[in-house]
Every structure is written in C-alpha cells, then in structure tokens.
Amino acid sequence: MRRYLSVFLIALAVLGGTLAQTGCIVVAPRPARVWVPGYWGPSHVWVGGYWRYR
C-alpha cells in the first residue's frame, strides 16, 4: 500500500509540473463573414452583394 501511495504522489507531482509549465493557450478568433450589400458602380453598373471576411 505504501508503494502505491509513493507512485501516486510521484505521478501527481509530474502531472502538476507539466501543467504548471504549459501556461495559457490563446486561440485567434475566426474571421467573421459580413454581407456587403449591392451598390451602383461606375458607369451605372449594378454590383451585386457578396460575402467577405473581416
């Protein structure tokens, strides 16, 4: 029983040390899709709406 306790404590210490060194993970936000409405371009040409990424 004593042997299992020491193995458990060593494993817990290794796991704790690993978690302490990882730090926080920052994930970049995904680009948002926005709808660009249609508009009148040069020479009175209608340009239809489309999706674009911000």
Biotite code that builds the C-alpha atoms (Angstrom):
import biotite.structure as struc

atoms = struc.array([
    struc.Atom([0.000, 0.000, 0.000], chain_id="A", res_id=1, res_name="MET", atom_name="CA", element="C"),
    struc.Atom([2.830, 2.336, 0.849], chain_id="A", res_id=2, res_name="ARG", atom_name="CA", element="C"),
    struc.Atom([4.442, 1.678, -2.544], chain_id="A", res_id=3, res_name="ARG", atom_name="CA", element="C"),
    struc.Atom([1.251, 2.621, -4.387], chain_id="A", res_id=4, res_name="TYR", atom_name="CA", element="C"),
    struc.Atom([0.992, 5.837, -2.422], chain_id="A", res_id=5, res_name="LEU", atom_name="CA", element="C"),
    struc.Atom([4.532, 6.907, -3.331], chain_id="A", res_id=6, res_name="SER", atom_name="CA", element="C"),
    struc.Atom([3.962, 6.048, -7.020], chain_id="A", res_id=7, res_name="VAL", atom_name="CA", element="C"),
    struc.Atom([0.728, 8.028, -6.952], chain_id="A", res_id=8, res_name="PHE", atom_name="CA", element="C"),
    struc.Atom([2.416, 11.036, -5.360], chain_id="A", res_id=9, res_name="LEU", atom_name="CA", element="C"),
    struc.Atom([5.270, 10.987, -7.873], chain_id="A", res_id=10, res_name="ILE", atom_name="CA", element="C"),
    struc.Atom([2.810, 10.743, -10.779], chain_id="A", res_id=11, res_name="ALA", atom_name="CA", element="C"),
    struc.Atom([0.791, 13.598, -9.304], chain_id="A", res_id=12, res_name="LEU", atom_name="CA", element="C"),
    struc.Atom([3.932, 15.734, -8.949], chain_id="A", res_id=13, res_name="ALA", atom_name="CA", element="C"),
    struc.Atom([4.953, 15.061, -12.561], chain_id="A", res_id=14, res_name="VAL", atom_name="CA", element="C"),
    struc.Atom([1.474, 15.904, -13.806], chain_id="A", res_id=15, res_name="LEU", atom_name="CA", element="C"),
    struc.Atom([1.374, 19.074, -11.717], chain_id="A", res_id=16, res_name="GLY", atom_name="CA", element="C"),
    struc.Atom([4.776, 20.165, -13.011], chain_id="A", res_id=17, res_name="GLY", atom_name="CA", element="C"),
    struc.Atom([3.693, 19.595, -16.586], chain_id="A", res_id=18, res_name="THR", atom_name="CA", element="C"),
    struc.Atom([0.513, 21.614, -16.123], chain_id="A", res_id=19, res_name="LEU", atom_name="CA", element="C"),
    struc.Atom([2.430, 24.426, -14.434], chain_id="A", res_id=20, res_name="ALA", atom_name="CA", element="C"),
    struc.Atom([4.742, 24.775, -17.438], chain_id="A", res_id=21, res_name="GLN", atom_name="CA", element="C"),
    struc.Atom([2.083, 24.803, -20.134], chain_id="A", res_id=22, res_name="THR", atom_name="CA", element="C"),
    struc.Atom([0.722, 28.301, -19.498], chain_id="A", res_id=23, res_name="GLY", atom_name="CA", element="C"),
    struc.Atom([-2.442, 29.514, -21.130], chain_id="A", res_id=24, res_name="CYS", atom_name="CA", element="C"),
    struc.Atom([-3.312, 28.776, -24.725], chain_id="A", res_id=25, res_name="ILE", atom_name="CA", element="C"),
    struc.Atom([-4.586, 31.675, -26.788], chain_id="A", res_id=26, res_name="VAL", atom_name="CA", element="C"),
    struc.Atom([-6.635, 30.872, -29.875], chain_id="A", res_id=27, res_name="VAL", atom_name="CA", element="C"),
    struc.Atom([-7.058, 33.519, -32.543], chain_id="A", res_id=28, res_name="ALA", atom_name="CA", element="C"),
    struc.Atom([-10.690, 34.357, -33.274], chain_id="A", res_id=29, res_name="PRO", atom_name="CA", element="C"),
    struc.Atom([-12.120, 33.154, -36.550], chain_id="A", res_id=30, res_name="ARG", atom_name="CA", element="C"),
    struc.Atom([-12.682, 35.865, -39.118], chain_id="A", res_id=31, res_name="PRO", atom_name="CA", element="C"),
    struc.Atom([-16.293, 36.966, -39.284], chain_id="A", res_id=32, res_name="ALA", atom_name="CA", element="C"),
    struc.Atom([-18.257, 36.807, -42.527], chain_id="A", res_id=33, res_name="ARG", atom_name="CA", element="C"),
    struc.Atom([-20.101, 40.010, -43.321], chain_id="A", res_id=34, res_name="VAL", atom_name="CA", element="C"),
    struc.Atom([-22.579, 40.725, -46.102], chain_id="A", res_id=35, res_name="TRP", atom_name="CA", element="C"),
    struc.Atom([-21.659, 43.580, -48.416], chain_id="A", res_id=36, res_name="VAL", atom_name="CA", element="C"),
    struc.Atom([-24.874, 44.846, -49.988], chain_id="A", res_id=37, res_name="PRO", atom_name="CA", element="C"),
    struc.Atom([-25.158, 45.593, -53.687], chain_id="A", res_id=38, res_name="GLY", atom_name="CA", element="C"),
    struc.Atom([-24.368, 49.076, -54.961], chain_id="A", res_id=39, res_name="TYR", atom_name="CA", element="C"),
    struc.Atom([-24.209, 51.109, -58.129], chain_id="A", res_id=40, res_name="TRP", atom_name="CA", element="C"),
    struc.Atom([-20.672, 51.105, -59.518], chain_id="A", res_id=41, res_name="GLY", atom_name="CA", element="C"),
    struc.Atom([-19.085, 53.413, -62.091], chain_id="A", res_id=42, res_name="PRO", atom_name="CA", element="C"),
    struc.Atom([-20.937, 53.838, -65.399], chain_id="A", res_id=43, res_name="SER", atom_name="CA", element="C"),
    struc.Atom([-24.237, 52.971, -63.643], chain_id="A", res_id=44, res_name="HIS", atom_name="CA", element="C"),
    struc.Atom([-23.425, 49.264, -63.379], chain_id="A", res_id=45, res_name="VAL", atom_name="CA", element="C"),
    struc.Atom([-25.112, 47.315, -60.579], chain_id="A", res_id=46, res_name="TRP", atom_name="CA", element="C"),
    struc.Atom([-22.641, 45.331, -58.476], chain_id="A", res_id=47, res_name="VAL", atom_name="CA", element="C"),
    struc.Atom([-24.427, 42.524, -56.613], chain_id="A", res_id=48, res_name="GLY", atom_name="CA", element="C"),
    struc.Atom([-23.951, 41.826, -52.929], chain_id="A", res_id=49, res_name="GLY", atom_name="CA", element="C"),
    struc.Atom([-21.404, 39.318, -51.716], chain_id="A", res_id=50, res_name="TYR", atom_name="CA", element="C"),
    struc.Atom([-19.916, 37.806, -48.571], chain_id="A", res_id=51, res_name="TRP", atom_name="CA", element="C"),
    struc.Atom([-16.475, 38.858, -47.420], chain_id="A", res_id=52, res_name="ARG", atom_name="CA", element="C"),
    struc.Atom([-14.290, 38.156, -44.405], chain_id="A", res_id=53, res_name="TYR", atom_name="CA", element="C"),
    struc.Atom([-13.386, 40.913, -41.978], chain_id="A", res_id=54, res_name="ARG", atom_name="CA", element="C"),
])
